[in-house]
Amino acid sequence: MAADLPRHGPAALPAFVPVHATAKRPADEAAVIALPLGDKSITVKWPASDPDGCARFIRGLSQ
């Protein structure tokens, strides 16, 4: 019965397969703000690309 089955070798693969890679975006630097609250603390990581927002955040905390 096995003689009745067609014999196929392994599928031919191309010698080179092009891969479209995307450049990895560098991690955005961040300002790290640690706020002690008794025996605990809160850590805020603010993107360095938004210094005005970070300044508003700190001003808001100090009021």
N, C-alpha and C positions, 0 to 999 in steps of 0.2 A: 504494500500500500504506500509506503514512503516513496517508492519510485515514481508514483503518479503525481507527487507534489512538485511544482516547479522549484528549481533551486535558484535562489537569489543570493548574491554575495552582499556584504555590507554596503549600505548606501554610500555613494561617493560624496565626500565632503570637500568643500573648496579649500584651497591651500591658505587663504586669508579671508577672515570675516571682518569687515570694517565695523568698528564700534564708535558710536557718536558719544563722546564723553563731554560732560558739561563741567566747566570750571567750578571748583568748590569755592563758595563764597567765604571770605575770611570772617571769623567770628567777630561780631561787633564788640568793641571794647566797652566796658561798663564801669561806672562809678559805683563803688560798694559802700553803702551806708549802714552801719550797725547801730541799732537803737536799743540800749539796755532798758528793760522794764522789770525791775525787781530782780528776781532770780532767773528770769528768762530774757531773751532778746529777740528783736525782729531784725532781719537783714533784708535790705532793699538793694537790688541791682538795677541801676538806672543806665540806659544806653548813653554812651558818650556823645552820640550824634544829636542829643537833645539837651544841651546844657541849660537852656532857658527853662525848660520844664522841670529839670532837677532843682534849679534855684527856686522856682515857685513852690516846689514840694517842700524844700527845706524851710523857706519862709513861712509856709503854712503850718509846719510843725512847731515853729518857734513862737507862734502867736497863742 
